[in-house]
Amino acid sequence: MTKVAINGMGRIGRATLKIILETPELDLVAVNDIAPRDIIIYLLKYDTAYGKYSKSVTLDGEDLVIDGQHIKFLQERDPAQLPWKELGVDIAIESTGFFTNKAGLEKHLEAGAKFVILSAPSKGEGIPTVVHGVNTPP
């Protein structure tokens, strides 16, 4: 099973979390956001575009718990300090909108992630933009 972590729990991060939880091949092991945990939980439960989330969302210590699944809820500003290696993260999803250049994305690799997916347009050179089904093989 592929272990995934999300950095940034704004609209894209929350939507990604919900998709990952519905994908059996993926294991969401951690989320990271500097916003207060209770705000993120509220936004997960009540979405103005998608309505009320059907799963139970609570906090247990520093873990986000969704329908009984514990997910580490981190609050680290510097991606290089995230415990991706310790958590065995295969893919880090960067959805803060802040780390969009090569140096910012490499911080996830320094932290131990094997791959990084950027949810926003990249800034600078050396970071390809991939649109599934458009410029990738089906």
N, CA, C and O atoms as a DFTB+ gen file, in Angstrom:
552 C
 N C O
     1  1       0.849      -1.180       0.000
     2  2       0.000       0.000       0.000
     3  2       0.895       1.243       0.000
     4  3       1.901       1.289       0.707
     5  1       0.527       2.234      -0.786
     6  2       1.290       3.472      -0.907
     7  2       0.895       4.430       0.207
     8  3      -0.282       4.748       0.380
     9  1       1.897       4.889       0.966
    10  2       1.646       5.821       2.068
    11  2       1.730       7.255       1.555
    12  3       2.687       7.641       0.885
    13  1       0.697       8.033       1.890
    14  2       0.569       9.398       1.391
    15  2       0.438      10.361       2.561
    16  3      -0.151      10.031       3.591
    17  1       1.000      11.571       2.388
    18  2       0.832      12.657       3.348
    19  2       0.439      13.908       2.578
    20  3       0.832      14.087       1.425
    21  1      -0.338      14.769       3.219
    22  2      -0.789      16.011       2.588
    23  2      -0.249      17.189       3.379
    24  3      -0.423      17.257       4.596
    25  1       0.408      18.121       2.689
    26  2       0.850      19.368       3.305
    27  2      -0.047      20.483       2.781
    28  3       0.041      20.873       1.617
    29  1      -0.909      20.991       3.657
    30  2      -1.844      22.042       3.281
    31  2      -3.259      21.509       3.209
    32  3      -3.592      20.713       2.331
    33  1      -4.096      21.955       4.145
    34  2      -5.468      21.446       4.220
    35  2      -6.500      22.495       3.823
    36  3      -7.567      22.598       4.429
    37  1      -6.163      23.273       2.795
    38  2      -7.138      24.183       2.199
    39  2      -8.109      23.381       1.348
    40  3      -8.243      22.171       1.527
    41  1      -8.783      24.050       0.424
    42  2      -9.790      23.370      -0.405
    43  2      -9.206      22.157      -1.119
    44  3      -9.816      21.088      -1.098
    45  1      -8.035      22.293      -1.754
    46  2      -7.438      21.185      -2.505
    47  2      -7.006      20.064      -1.560
    48  3      -7.251      18.892      -1.844
    49  1      -6.377      20.404      -0.461
    50  2      -5.937      19.384       0.495
    51  2      -7.098      18.583       1.058
    52  3      -7.009      17.362       1.184
    53  1      -8.182      19.262       1.396
    54  2      -9.351      18.565       1.949
    55  2     -10.011      17.677       0.902
    56  3     -10.411      16.554       1.208
    57  1     -10.128      18.165      -0.323
    58  2     -10.714      17.340      -1.390
    59  2      -9.827      16.127      -1.672
    60  3     -10.324      15.024      -1.901
    61  1      -8.525      16.338      -1.653
    62  2      -7.581      15.237      -1.877
    63  2      -7.692      14.200      -0.768
    64  3      -7.677      12.999      -1.037
    65  1      -7.804      14.654       0.470
    66  2      -7.965      13.738       1.609
    67  2      -9.169      12.826       1.386
    68  3      -9.076      11.615       1.586
    69  1     -10.286      13.396       0.979
    70  2     -11.505      12.604       0.793
    71  2     -11.342      11.575      -0.325
    72  3     -11.843      10.456      -0.216
    73  1     -10.649      11.946      -1.388
    74  2     -10.402      11.005      -2.486
    75  2      -9.470       9.886      -2.031
    76  3      -9.708       8.716      -2.330
    77  1      -8.413      10.244      -1.312
    78  2      -7.456       9.229      -0.833
    79  2      -8.160       8.213       0.060
    80  3      -7.915       7.012      -0.051
    81  1      -9.032       8.689       0.943
    82  2      -9.725       7.776       1.855
    83  2     -10.656       6.813       1.124
    84  3     -11.031       5.779       1.677
    85  1     -11.030       7.138      -0.108
    86  2     -11.880       6.255      -0.912
    87  2     -11.065       5.371      -1.863
    88  3     -11.638       4.620      -2.653
    89  1      -9.740       5.457      -1.791
    90  2      -8.861       4.713      -2.698
    91  2      -8.137       3.628      -1.915
    92  3      -7.218       3.939      -1.157
    93  1      -8.520       2.368      -2.073
    94  2      -7.964       1.285      -1.253
    95  2      -6.444       1.108      -1.361
    96  3      -5.815       0.617      -0.424
    97  1      -5.854       1.499      -2.485
    98  2      -4.408       1.319      -2.663
    99  2      -3.584       2.379      -1.938
   100  3      -2.360       2.271      -1.863
   101  1      -4.254       3.410      -1.402
   102  2      -3.557       4.506      -0.736
   103  2      -3.855       4.510       0.755
   104  3      -4.977       4.239       1.184
   105  1      -2.822       4.823       1.538
   106  2      -2.942       4.908       2.994
   107  2      -2.531       6.310       3.415
   108  3      -1.350       6.652       3.358
   109  1      -3.494       7.128       3.839
   110  2      -3.196       8.480       4.298
   111  2      -2.643       8.400       5.711
   112  3      -3.364       8.044       6.643
   113  1      -1.361       8.732       5.875
   114  2      -0.719       8.588       7.180
   115  2      -0.595       9.907       7.929
   116  3      -0.467       9.910       9.153
   117  1      -0.630      11.047       7.202
   118  2      -0.465      12.330       7.886
   119  2      -0.998      13.477       7.050
   120  3      -1.013      13.432       5.820
   121  1      -1.440      14.517       7.769
   122  2      -1.753      15.804       7.158
   123  2      -0.999      16.863       7.951
   124  3      -0.714      16.683       9.135
   125  1      -0.680      17.967       7.286
   126  2       0.031      19.052       7.942
   127  2      -0.604      20.376       7.548
   128  3      -0.813      20.650       6.366
   129  1      -0.909      21.192       8.547
   130  2      -1.408      22.539       8.301
   131  2      -1.183      23.350       9.565
   132  3      -1.296      22.828      10.674
   133  1      -0.863      24.635       9.396
   134  2      -0.602      25.465      10.571
   135  2      -1.874      26.086      11.149
   136  3      -1.835      26.687      12.222
   137  1      -2.990      25.946      10.455
   138  2      -4.264      26.458      10.975
   139  2      -4.677      25.653      12.209
   140  3      -4.287      24.494      12.349
   141  1      -5.455      26.253      13.094
   142  2      -5.928      25.503      14.262
   143  2      -6.670      24.231      13.841
   144  3      -7.444      24.237      12.883
   145  1      -6.425      23.162      14.561
   146  2      -7.017      21.863      14.221
   147  2      -8.545      21.909      14.195
   148  3      -9.171      21.295      13.331
   149  1      -9.143      22.634      15.141
   150  2     -10.610      22.671      15.182
   151  2     -11.194      23.344      13.934
   152  3     -12.293      22.995      13.502
   153  1     -10.477      24.292      13.363
   154  2     -10.940      24.944      12.131
   155  2     -10.895      23.957      10.965
   156  3     -11.838      23.876      10.178
   157  1      -9.798      23.211      10.858
   158  2      -9.661      22.227       9.777
   159  2     -10.749      21.155       9.904
   160  3     -11.349      20.755       8.907
   161  1     -10.999      20.701      11.116
   162  2     -12.039      19.688      11.333
   163  2     -13.407      20.233      10.906
   164  3     -14.178      19.542      10.240
   165  1     -13.695      21.465      11.292
   166  2     -14.969      22.075      10.893
   167  2     -15.083      22.140       9.370
   168  3     -16.123      21.798       8.806
   169  1     -14.010      22.579       8.706
   170  2     -14.034      22.696       7.246
   171  2     -14.148      21.338       6.559
   172  3     -14.730      21.239       5.479
   173  1     -13.600      20.295       7.172
   174  2     -13.774      18.941       6.627
   175  2     -15.232      18.493       6.745
   176  3     -15.774      17.870       5.832
   177  1     -15.851      18.813       7.867
   178  2     -17.231      18.383       8.109
   179  2     -18.241      19.129       7.246
   180  3     -19.208      18.542       6.759
   181  1     -18.009      20.436       7.058
   182  2     -19.001      21.279       6.386
   183  2     -18.340      22.018       5.225
   184  3     -17.530      22.920       5.440
   185  1     -18.680      21.642       4.015
   186  2     -18.089      22.232       2.820
   187  2     -19.175      22.953       2.035
   188  3     -20.211      22.365       1.725
   189  1     -18.946      24.226       1.711
   190  2     -19.982      25.002       1.021
   191  2     -20.273      24.471      -0.380
   192  3     -21.393      24.619      -0.867
   193  1     -19.295      23.860      -1.035
   194  2     -19.517      23.326      -2.384
   195  2     -20.052      21.898      -2.363
   196  3     -20.931      21.552      -3.153
   197  1     -19.525      21.067      -1.463
   198  2     -19.867      19.641      -1.457
   199  2     -20.860      19.246      -0.370
   200  3     -21.325      18.106      -0.344
   201  1     -21.187      20.163       0.517
   202  2     -22.131      19.853       1.582
   203  2     -21.470      19.180       2.774
   204  3     -20.248      19.197       2.917
   205  1     -22.300      18.586       3.629
   206  2     -21.814      17.950       4.855
   207  2     -21.137      16.619       4.522
   208  3     -21.664      15.813       3.755
   209  1     -19.956      16.404       5.117
   210  2     -19.193      15.173       4.909
   211  2     -19.898      14.032       5.629
   212  3     -20.303      14.176       6.782
   213  1     -20.044      12.905       4.953
   214  2     -20.812      11.780       5.499
   215  2     -20.059      10.986       6.562
   216  3     -20.668      10.202       7.289
   217  1     -18.755      11.175       6.661
   218  2     -17.969      10.402       7.631
   219  2     -17.794      11.183       8.925
   220  3     -17.855      12.413       8.932
   221  1     -17.576      10.463      10.017
   222  2     -17.333      11.131      11.288
   223  2     -15.901      11.658      11.308
   224  3     -14.968      10.961      10.910
   225  1     -15.738      12.892      11.776
   226  2     -14.427      13.544      11.836
   227  2     -14.234      14.071      13.248
   228  3     -14.997      14.916      13.714
   229  1     -13.199      13.563      13.932
   230  2     -12.913      13.993      15.298
   231  2     -11.408      14.153      15.475
   232  3     -10.622      13.899      14.563
   233  1     -11.036      14.578      16.668
   234  2      -9.633      14.720      17.031
   235  2      -9.375      13.849      18.243
   236  3     -10.143      13.872      19.205
   237  1      -8.296      13.078      18.203
   238  2      -7.885      12.244      19.330
   239  2      -6.439      12.606      19.635
   240  3      -5.516      12.117      18.984
   241  1      -6.248      13.471      20.633
   242  2      -4.904      13.970      20.905
   243  2      -4.452      14.807      19.724
   244  3      -5.053      15.838      19.422
   245  1      -3.396      14.369      19.055
   246  2      -2.906      15.066      17.867
   247  2      -3.221      14.292      16.590
   248  3      -2.623      14.550      15.546
   249  1      -4.147      13.354      16.668
   250  2      -4.550      12.582      15.493
   251  2      -5.909      13.050      14.994
   252  3      -6.830      13.286      15.776
   253  1      -6.012      13.177      13.691
   254  2      -7.292      13.362      13.039
   255  2      -7.887      11.963      12.904
   256  3      -7.203      11.043      12.456
   257  1      -9.137      11.796      13.282
   258  2      -9.773      10.483      13.196
   259  2     -10.992      10.608      12.283
   260  3     -11.934      11.346      12.572
   261  1     -10.950       9.866      11.173
   262  2     -12.055       9.882      10.223
   263  2     -12.598       8.466      10.116
   264  3     -11.922       7.556       9.634
   265  1     -13.832       8.300      10.575
   266  2     -14.476       6.979      10.611
   267  2     -13.567       5.922      11.236
   268  3     -13.461       4.805      10.728
   269  1     -12.919       6.280      12.332
   270  2     -12.073       5.335      13.060
   271  2     -10.643       5.239      12.571
   272  3      -9.815       4.617      13.238
   273  1     -10.322       5.831      11.432
   274  2      -8.945       5.789      10.919
   275  2      -8.155       6.960      11.493
   276  3      -8.522       8.121      11.308
   277  1      -7.060       6.639      12.197
   278  2      -6.199       7.662      12.786
   279  2      -5.195       8.160      11.755
   280  3      -4.525       7.374      11.086
   281  1      -5.105       9.490      11.643
   282  2      -4.197      10.147      10.711
   283  2      -3.423      11.189      11.509
   284  3      -4.030      12.038      12.162
   285  1      -2.089      11.138      11.467
   286  2      -1.274      12.124      12.178
   287  2      -1.646      13.512      11.697
   288  3      -1.715      13.757      10.493
   289  1      -1.890      14.436      12.647
   290  2      -2.209      15.821      12.299
   291  2      -1.067      16.689      12.800
   292  3      -0.963      16.979      13.992
   293  1      -0.219      17.095      11.880
   294  2       0.978      17.864      12.205
   295  2       0.731      19.353      11.988
   296  3      -0.170      19.745      11.246
   297  1       1.549      20.177      12.652
   298  2       1.460      21.631      12.491
   299  2       2.869      22.205      12.390
   300  3       3.336      22.902      13.291
   301  1       3.530      21.905      11.289
   302  2       4.921      22.302      11.053
   303  2       4.982      23.277       9.886
   304  3       4.423      23.010       8.822
   305  1       5.658      24.406      10.080
   306  2       5.790      25.410       9.018
   307  2       6.792      25.001       7.941
   308  3       6.594      25.307       6.766
   309  1       7.861      24.316       8.329
   310  2       8.950      23.981       7.409
   311  2       8.822      22.536       6.937
   312  3       8.984      21.617       7.740
   313  1       8.537      22.313       5.661
   314  2       8.391      20.940       5.165
   315  2       9.620      20.060       5.399
   316  3       9.490      18.841       5.504
   317  1      10.794      20.652       5.479
   318  2      12.012      19.863       5.722
   319  2      11.994      19.226       7.107
   320  3      12.712      18.257       7.353
   321  1      11.175      19.764       8.014
   322  2      11.099      19.246       9.382
   323  2       9.977      18.223       9.580
   324  3       9.807      17.693      10.678
   325  1       9.228      17.951       8.543
   326  2       8.130      16.978       8.661
   327  2       8.684      15.560       8.783
   328  3       9.721      15.259       8.193
   329  1       8.022      14.688       9.530
   330  2       8.551      13.336       9.794
   331  2       8.219      12.321       8.699
   332  3       7.795      11.203       8.995
   333  1       8.408      12.704       7.452
   334  2       8.054      11.810       6.352
   335  2       8.848      10.512       6.383
   336  3       8.300       9.447       6.099
   337  1      10.124      10.585       6.721
   338  2      10.935       9.356       6.774
   339  2      10.405       8.411       7.847
   340  3      10.213       7.222       7.591
   341  1      10.169       8.935       9.045
   342  2       9.685       8.118      10.163
   343  2       8.324       7.492       9.859
   344  3       8.035       6.381      10.304
   345  1       7.497       8.200       9.107
   346  2       6.160       7.705       8.774
   347  2       6.151       6.841       7.515
   348  3       5.119       6.272       7.161
   349  1       7.295       6.741       6.840
   350  2       7.383       5.920       5.633
   351  2       6.607       6.485       4.454
   352  3       6.066       5.732       3.644
   353  1       6.551       7.814       4.355
   354  2       5.760       8.463       3.307
   355  2       6.360       8.202       1.927
   356  3       7.526       8.500       1.670
   357  1       5.540       7.645       1.058
   358  2       5.939       7.438      -0.331
   359  2       5.685       8.697      -1.157
   360  3       6.532       9.111      -1.948
   361  1       4.510       9.302      -0.966
   362  2       4.122      10.482      -1.745
   363  2       3.676      11.593      -0.801
   364  3       2.788      11.398       0.028
   365  1       4.304      12.765      -0.937
   366  2       3.860      13.960      -0.224
   367  2       3.118      14.834      -1.227
   368  3       3.637      15.138      -2.301
   369  1       1.920      15.230      -0.876
   370  2       1.145      16.124      -1.732
   371  2       1.292      17.531      -1.173
   372  3       0.892      17.806      -0.042
   373  1       1.866      18.413      -1.969
   374  2       2.093      19.800      -1.568
   375  2       0.928      20.641      -2.075
   376  3       0.814      20.913      -3.270
   377  1       0.060      21.050      -1.142
   378  2      -1.130      21.805      -1.536
   379  2      -1.302      23.089      -0.731
   380  3      -2.419      23.580      -0.566
   381  1      -0.187      23.633      -0.228
   382  2      -0.281      24.896       0.507
   383  2      -0.344      26.101      -0.414
   384  3      -0.907      27.136      -0.058
   385  1       0.243      25.963      -1.614
   386  2       0.362      27.098      -2.516
   387  2       1.609      27.922      -2.259
   388  3       1.894      28.861      -3.002
   389  1       2.366      27.581      -1.208
   390  2       3.573      28.332      -0.858
   391  2       4.846      27.724      -1.439
   392  3       5.751      28.456      -1.839
   393  1       4.926      26.423      -1.489
   394  2       6.155      25.745      -1.908
   395  2       5.989      25.254      -3.345
   396  3       5.746      24.071      -3.584
   397  1       6.121      26.175      -4.293
   398  2       5.837      25.851      -5.688
   399  2       7.077      25.865      -6.575
   400  3       6.978      25.663      -7.785
   401  1       8.243      26.103      -5.979
   402  2       9.469      26.037      -6.775
   403  2      10.271      24.802      -6.376
   404  3       9.939      24.114      -5.411
   405  1      11.320      24.537      -7.127
   406  2      12.094      23.315      -6.907
   407  2      12.661      23.246      -5.489
   408  3      12.593      22.198      -4.847
   409  1      13.215      24.346      -5.003
   410  2      13.807      24.357      -3.658
   411  2      12.759      24.053      -2.587
   412  3      13.036      23.317      -1.640
   413  1      11.564      24.614      -2.731
   414  2      10.508      24.359      -1.756
   415  2      10.036      22.922      -1.772
   416  3       9.802      22.327      -0.720
   417  1       9.896      22.360      -2.964
   418  2       9.427      20.977      -3.089
   419  2      10.471      19.975      -2.617
   420  3      10.129      18.924      -2.075
   421  1      11.743      20.298      -2.822
   422  2      12.813      19.395      -2.384
   423  2      12.849      19.227      -0.871
   424  3      13.414      18.255      -0.370
   425  1      12.253      20.162      -0.138
   426  2      12.197      20.034       1.325
   427  2      11.451      18.764       1.734
   428  3      11.799      18.134       2.732
   429  1      10.434      18.390       0.970
   430  2       9.702      17.152       1.264
   431  2      10.601      15.933       1.052
   432  3      10.532      14.963       1.807
   433  1      11.437      15.992       0.027
   434  2      12.378      14.895      -0.231
   435  2      13.420      14.826       0.878
   436  3      13.778      13.736       1.324
   437  1      13.911      15.983       1.327
   438  2      14.859      16.031       2.448
   439  2      14.240      15.407       3.695
   440  3      14.929      14.753       4.478
   441  1      12.944      15.611       3.872
   442  2      12.237      15.077       5.045
   443  2      11.987      13.577       4.936
   444  3      11.601      12.941       5.917
   445  1      12.205      13.003       3.744
   446  2      12.074      11.557       3.606
   447  2      11.020      11.057       2.645
   448  3      10.921       9.850       2.423
   449  1      10.223      11.952       2.064
   450  2       9.240      11.503       1.063
   451  2       9.981      11.023      -0.178
   452  3      11.034      11.553      -0.532
   453  1       9.419      10.015      -0.833
   454  2      10.054       9.491      -2.052
   455  2       9.676      10.314      -3.281
   456  3      10.490      10.485      -4.189
   457  1       8.444      10.823      -3.314
   458  2       7.947      11.625      -4.427
   459  2       7.129      12.782      -3.869
   460  3       6.621      12.721      -2.750
   461  1       7.012      13.845      -4.679
   462  2       6.183      14.992      -4.304
   463  2       5.251      15.309      -5.468
   464  3       5.673      15.354      -6.623
   465  1       3.989      15.526      -5.149
   466  2       3.016      15.987      -6.138
   467  2       2.613      17.402      -5.746
   468  3       2.191      17.649      -4.616
   469  1       2.748      18.323      -6.686
   470  2       2.385      19.720      -6.467
   471  2       0.994      19.960      -7.044
   472  3       0.726      19.613      -8.194
   473  1       0.109      20.554      -6.243
   474  2      -1.275      20.745      -6.690
   475  2      -1.498      22.071      -7.405
   476  3      -2.604      22.337      -7.875
   477  1      -0.481      22.894      -7.495
   478  2      -0.607      24.213      -8.121
   479  2       0.399      24.334      -9.261
   480  3       1.305      23.508      -9.372
   481  1       0.254      25.345     -10.105
   482  2       1.277      25.546     -11.134
   483  2       2.638      25.801     -10.489
   484  3       2.742      26.513      -9.490
   485  1       3.668      25.217     -11.070
   486  2       5.010      25.389     -10.513
   487  2       5.596      26.720     -10.952
   488  3       5.205      27.298     -11.966
   489  1       6.550      27.186     -10.151
   490  2       7.276      28.411     -10.478
   491  2       8.728      28.039     -10.687
   492  3       9.313      27.326      -9.872
   493  1       9.302      28.508     -11.753
   494  2      10.693      28.192     -12.042
   495  2      10.790      27.009     -12.981
   496  3       9.785      26.461     -13.434
   497  1      12.016      26.631     -13.258
   498  2      12.259      25.552     -14.209
   499  2      12.524      24.236     -13.493
   500  3      12.826      24.203     -12.300
   501  1      12.405      23.160     -14.250
   502  2      12.749      21.847     -13.723
   503  2      11.613      21.104     -13.052
   504  3      11.821      20.024     -12.501
   505  1      10.412      21.667     -13.090
   506  2       9.254      20.997     -12.492
   507  2       8.194      20.845     -13.578
   508  3       7.564      21.829     -13.966
   509  1       7.992      19.635     -14.070
   510  2       7.020      19.454     -15.149
   511  2       5.579      19.597     -14.655
   512  3       5.256      19.240     -13.522
   513  1       4.738      20.118     -15.515
   514  2       3.306      20.150     -15.249
   515  2       2.695      18.948     -15.954
   516  3       2.852      18.772     -17.162
   517  1       2.001      18.129     -15.186
   518  2       1.405      16.918     -15.731
   519  2      -0.106      17.023     -15.587
   520  3      -0.623      17.274     -14.498
   521  1      -0.804      16.828     -16.693
   522  2      -2.262      16.786     -16.688
   523  2      -2.637      15.373     -17.108
   524  3      -2.477      14.993     -18.268
   525  1      -3.138      14.602     -16.149
   526  2      -3.442      13.191     -16.389
   527  2      -4.376      13.042     -17.586
   528  3      -5.425      13.681     -17.667
   529  1      -3.963      12.184     -18.507
   530  2      -4.773      11.928     -19.684
   531  2      -4.568      12.927     -20.811
   532  3      -5.068      12.722     -21.917
   533  1      -3.836      14.011     -20.544
   534  2      -3.570      15.006     -21.577
   535  2      -2.130      14.889     -22.058
   536  3      -1.879      14.699     -23.249
   537  1      -1.180      15.003     -21.124
   538  2       0.218      14.883     -21.523
   539  2       0.916      13.717     -20.828
   540  3       2.137      13.709     -20.672
   541  1       0.124      12.743     -20.420
   542  2       0.657      11.492     -19.868
   543  2      -0.007      10.332     -20.601
   544  3      -1.125      10.464     -21.099
   545  1       0.675       9.209     -20.663
   546  2       0.020       8.054     -21.295
   547  2      -1.189       7.605     -20.475
   548  3      -1.166       7.701     -19.248
   549  1      -2.241       7.117     -21.132
   550  2      -3.444       6.675     -20.396
   551  2      -3.169       5.462     -19.530
   552  3      -4.072       4.970     -18.852
